[in-house]
Amino acid sequence: MSELTTIPLMKETRDALKMLGMKGESYDALLRRLIETAKCQMLYRELDDIRQKGDYIKVDDIDAL
């Protein structure tokens, strides 16, 4: 089993987390879910940056081998 830690939070932050949590969801599960959501958002932002910069090759432009 993984080692547990204590993370000090302001009560306002704790209350905000409570509002985001689902019934019966632990803080660990909630934070893991939020982390996964943030990782997806980061990927979408990166892909959008690539698209906006035009820093890619369209599949149609790739010559057949």
PyMOL CGO cylinders between C-alpha atoms (Angstrom):
from pymol import cmd
from pymol.cgo import CYLINDER

trace = [
    CYLINDER, 0.00, 0.00, 0.00, 1.19, 3.52, -0.77, 0.3, 1, 1, 1, 1, 1, 1,
    CYLINDER, 1.19, 3.52, -0.77, 2.27, 5.80, 2.03, 0.3, 1, 1, 1, 1, 1, 1,
    CYLINDER, 2.27, 5.80, 2.03, -0.28, 8.42, 3.08, 0.3, 1, 1, 1, 1, 1, 1,
    CYLINDER, -0.28, 8.42, 3.08, 0.61, 12.07, 3.59, 0.3, 1, 1, 1, 1, 1, 1,
    CYLINDER, 0.61, 12.07, 3.59, -1.08, 15.16, 4.95, 0.3, 1, 1, 1, 1, 1, 1,
    CYLINDER, -1.08, 15.16, 4.95, -1.44, 18.21, 2.72, 0.3, 1, 1, 1, 1, 1, 1,
    CYLINDER, -1.44, 18.21, 2.72, -2.24, 21.47, 4.50, 0.3, 1, 1, 1, 1, 1, 1,
    CYLINDER, -2.24, 21.47, 4.50, -5.05, 23.39, 2.77, 0.3, 1, 1, 1, 1, 1, 1,
    CYLINDER, -5.05, 23.39, 2.77, -6.90, 26.58, 3.45, 0.3, 1, 1, 1, 1, 1, 1,
    CYLINDER, -6.90, 26.58, 3.45, -10.50, 25.85, 4.49, 0.3, 1, 1, 1, 1, 1, 1,
    CYLINDER, -10.50, 25.85, 4.49, -11.68, 27.70, 1.38, 0.3, 1, 1, 1, 1, 1, 1,
    CYLINDER, -11.68, 27.70, 1.38, -9.67, 25.30, -0.81, 0.3, 1, 1, 1, 1, 1, 1,
    CYLINDER, -9.67, 25.30, -0.81, -10.99, 22.28, 1.08, 0.3, 1, 1, 1, 1, 1, 1,
    CYLINDER, -10.99, 22.28, 1.08, -14.56, 23.53, 0.65, 0.3, 1, 1, 1, 1, 1, 1,
    CYLINDER, -14.56, 23.53, 0.65, -14.01, 24.08, -3.07, 0.3, 1, 1, 1, 1, 1, 1,
    CYLINDER, -14.01, 24.08, -3.07, -12.72, 20.51, -3.37, 0.3, 1, 1, 1, 1, 1, 1,
    CYLINDER, -12.72, 20.51, -3.37, -15.78, 19.22, -1.52, 0.3, 1, 1, 1, 1, 1, 1,
    CYLINDER, -15.78, 19.22, -1.52, -18.01, 20.95, -4.07, 0.3, 1, 1, 1, 1, 1, 1,
    CYLINDER, -18.01, 20.95, -4.07, -16.15, 19.23, -6.93, 0.3, 1, 1, 1, 1, 1, 1,
    CYLINDER, -16.15, 19.23, -6.93, -16.25, 15.79, -5.34, 0.3, 1, 1, 1, 1, 1, 1,
    CYLINDER, -16.25, 15.79, -5.34, -18.86, 13.16, -6.01, 0.3, 1, 1, 1, 1, 1, 1,
    CYLINDER, -18.86, 13.16, -6.01, -20.79, 11.48, -3.22, 0.3, 1, 1, 1, 1, 1, 1,
    CYLINDER, -20.79, 11.48, -3.22, -18.58, 8.95, -1.46, 0.3, 1, 1, 1, 1, 1, 1,
    CYLINDER, -18.58, 8.95, -1.46, -15.46, 9.98, -3.41, 0.3, 1, 1, 1, 1, 1, 1,
    CYLINDER, -15.46, 9.98, -3.41, -12.29, 10.23, -1.35, 0.3, 1, 1, 1, 1, 1, 1,
    CYLINDER, -12.29, 10.23, -1.35, -10.06, 13.28, -1.58, 0.3, 1, 1, 1, 1, 1, 1,
    CYLINDER, -10.06, 13.28, -1.58, -7.39, 11.05, -3.12, 0.3, 1, 1, 1, 1, 1, 1,
    CYLINDER, -7.39, 11.05, -3.12, -9.76, 9.87, -5.85, 0.3, 1, 1, 1, 1, 1, 1,
    CYLINDER, -9.76, 9.87, -5.85, -11.01, 13.42, -6.41, 0.3, 1, 1, 1, 1, 1, 1,
    CYLINDER, -11.01, 13.42, -6.41, -7.51, 14.81, -6.77, 0.3, 1, 1, 1, 1, 1, 1,
    CYLINDER, -7.51, 14.81, -6.77, -6.49, 11.98, -9.10, 0.3, 1, 1, 1, 1, 1, 1,
    CYLINDER, -6.49, 11.98, -9.10, -9.56, 12.70, -11.26, 0.3, 1, 1, 1, 1, 1, 1,
    CYLINDER, -9.56, 12.70, -11.26, -8.74, 16.42, -11.33, 0.3, 1, 1, 1, 1, 1, 1,
    CYLINDER, -8.74, 16.42, -11.33, -5.12, 15.66, -12.24, 0.3, 1, 1, 1, 1, 1, 1,
    CYLINDER, -5.12, 15.66, -12.24, -6.24, 13.49, -15.18, 0.3, 1, 1, 1, 1, 1, 1,
    CYLINDER, -6.24, 13.49, -15.18, -8.59, 16.25, -16.33, 0.3, 1, 1, 1, 1, 1, 1,
    CYLINDER, -8.59, 16.25, -16.33, -5.77, 18.80, -16.11, 0.3, 1, 1, 1, 1, 1, 1,
    CYLINDER, -5.77, 18.80, -16.11, -3.43, 16.50, -18.09, 0.3, 1, 1, 1, 1, 1, 1,
    CYLINDER, -3.43, 16.50, -18.09, -6.05, 16.19, -20.85, 0.3, 1, 1, 1, 1, 1, 1,
    CYLINDER, -6.05, 16.19, -20.85, -6.52, 19.96, -20.93, 0.3, 1, 1, 1, 1, 1, 1,
    CYLINDER, -6.52, 19.96, -20.93, -2.75, 20.43, -21.21, 0.3, 1, 1, 1, 1, 1, 1,
    CYLINDER, -2.75, 20.43, -21.21, -2.63, 18.01, -24.14, 0.3, 1, 1, 1, 1, 1, 1,
    CYLINDER, -2.63, 18.01, -24.14, -5.51, 19.79, -25.91, 0.3, 1, 1, 1, 1, 1, 1,
    CYLINDER, -5.51, 19.79, -25.91, -3.79, 23.17, -25.41, 0.3, 1, 1, 1, 1, 1, 1,
    CYLINDER, -3.79, 23.17, -25.41, -0.54, 21.77, -26.81, 0.3, 1, 1, 1, 1, 1, 1,
    CYLINDER, -0.54, 21.77, -26.81, -2.33, 20.28, -29.81, 0.3, 1, 1, 1, 1, 1, 1,
    CYLINDER, -2.33, 20.28, -29.81, -4.17, 23.56, -30.38, 0.3, 1, 1, 1, 1, 1, 1,
    CYLINDER, -4.17, 23.56, -30.38, -0.85, 25.46, -30.26, 0.3, 1, 1, 1, 1, 1, 1,
    CYLINDER, -0.85, 25.46, -30.26, 0.61, 23.07, -32.85, 0.3, 1, 1, 1, 1, 1, 1,
    CYLINDER, 0.61, 23.07, -32.85, -2.46, 23.53, -35.04, 0.3, 1, 1, 1, 1, 1, 1,
    CYLINDER, -2.46, 23.53, -35.04, -2.35, 27.32, -34.76, 0.3, 1, 1, 1, 1, 1, 1,
    CYLINDER, -2.35, 27.32, -34.76, 1.37, 27.46, -35.56, 0.3, 1, 1, 1, 1, 1, 1,
    CYLINDER, 1.37, 27.46, -35.56, 0.90, 25.09, -38.51, 0.3, 1, 1, 1, 1, 1, 1,
    CYLINDER, 0.90, 25.09, -38.51, 3.78, 23.06, -37.08, 0.3, 1, 1, 1, 1, 1, 1,
    CYLINDER, 3.78, 23.06, -37.08, 2.64, 19.74, -38.52, 0.3, 1, 1, 1, 1, 1, 1,
    CYLINDER, 2.64, 19.74, -38.52, 2.39, 17.78, -41.75, 0.3, 1, 1, 1, 1, 1, 1,
    CYLINDER, 2.39, 17.78, -41.75, -1.02, 16.86, -43.07, 0.3, 1, 1, 1, 1, 1, 1,
    CYLINDER, -1.02, 16.86, -43.07, -1.52, 13.17, -43.72, 0.3, 1, 1, 1, 1, 1, 1,
    CYLINDER, -1.52, 13.17, -43.72, -2.55, 13.97, -47.29, 0.3, 1, 1, 1, 1, 1, 1,
    CYLINDER, -2.55, 13.97, -47.29, 0.85, 15.61, -47.85, 0.3, 1, 1, 1, 1, 1, 1,
    CYLINDER, 0.85, 15.61, -47.85, 2.84, 12.52, -46.90, 0.3, 1, 1, 1, 1, 1, 1,
    CYLINDER, 2.84, 12.52, -46.90, 4.09, 10.61, -49.95, 0.3, 1, 1, 1, 1, 1, 1,
    CYLINDER, 4.09, 10.61, -49.95, 3.34, 6.91, -50.01, 0.3, 1, 1, 1, 1, 1, 1,
    CYLINDER, 3.34, 6.91, -50.01, 6.35, 4.76, -49.23, 0.3, 1, 1, 1, 1, 1, 1,
]
cmd.load_cgo(trace, "trace")
